[in-house]
Amino acid sequence: MLSIFLWRLVQIVYYKSKSAYENRRQEKISQEAIHEIQEGGEPKINILQKILPRISFLKNSLNRYTIRQKIITLIIILVFFIIIPIFINIAWKSSENRNKVTEIKTDILEAPLPLLNDKSVVRLEKIETLDEIDGLKNVVNLNESFFAIARKEVVDLQSKTSYAIPEDLKEIDLAFPMEDLNIILLLNKSDKKIVSFSPTNGKFQSNIFSLPENASVSAGDTYLTYLYLLDQNSNQIYRYPRAEGGFGEKS
């Protein structure tokens, strides 16, 4: 029943359009013929009348179809004139969106590096020299100067100068920068010994320092002229104040 209703609706629209079209066509032909006769010539046959198929021919062709064939014809017309253009439009917009995404990615790749012009940021040049340092332990930043701490030496990464540690220190386990004094504190855990290194003159100096007998330092840091050490055995943090020739008693 729905298919019959749709076909009837198509027929009504078709006949209305046909009637309006025929009336306009006849009126236009009559006006052209009158105009040509007034100019003293014979009325000419409109070329479009020879090229365009008459609506009556379409009507006769459709009347020969069954209702099922008419519905199929209607579906084909809808596919060609509505559905296909919609898919073409969607594909076109999708292509435009892909182009926009590509442009955005290009803009992101061309964005400047963060902190590129920040004068407070110090960048290491030729960082691959660290691979050449034997027994590298850590890299220390002392007042915006970088030093590589190895087992047996301290390397100034700016000047590429190497400073061998004193023999009595044996080797470095931990290193802490103390910026207020512009020195690096070097700790040997097994001997519980601290030696300070001054980049200003490139010299090492032993420091007065004492740890509890069973202490085992796992980490440390400095604040102003205080040294803080973490004892992993007692789970305590020791604070050492700077004193003449080294450090005072812990607290």
Stockholm file with secondary structure:
# STOCKHOLM 1.0

chainA/1-251         MLSIFLWRLVQIVYYKSKSAYENRRQEKISQEAIHEIQEGGEPKINILQKILPRISFLKNSLNRYTIRQKIITLIIILVFFIIIPIFINIAWKSSENRNKVTEIKTDILEAPLPLLNDKSVVRLEKIETLDEIDGLKNVVNLNESFFAIARKEVVDLQSKTSYAIPEDLKEIDLAFPMEDLNIILLLNKSDKKIVSFSPTNGKFQSNIFSLPENASVSAGDTYLTYLYLLDQNSNQIYRYPRAEGGFGEKS
#=GR chainA/1-251 SS CHHHHHHHHHHHHHHHHHHHHHHHHHHHHHHHHHHHHHTTSCCCCCHHHHHSCCHHHHHHHHHTSCHHHHHHHHHHHHIIIIIHHHHHHHHHHHHHHHHHHHHHHHHHHTSCCTTTTCTTCCCCSSGGGGGGSTTEEEEEEETTEEEEEESSEEEETTTTEEEECCGGGCCCSEEEEETTTTEEEEEETTTTEEEEEETTTTEEEEEBCCCCTTCCEEEEEEETTEEEEEETTTTEEEEEEEETTEECCCC
#=GC SS_cons         CHHHHHHHHHHHHHHHHHHHHHHHHHHHHHHHHHHHHHTTSCCCCCHHHHHSCCHHHHHHHHHTSCHHHHHHHHHHHHIIIIIHHHHHHHHHHHHHHHHHHHHHHHHHHTSCCTTTTCTTCCCCSSGGGGGGSTTEEEEEEETTEEEEEESSEEEETTTTEEEECCGGGCCCSEEEEETTTTEEEEEETTTTEEEEEETTTTEEEEEBCCCCTTCCEEEEEEETTEEEEEETTTTEEEEEEEETTEECCCC
//
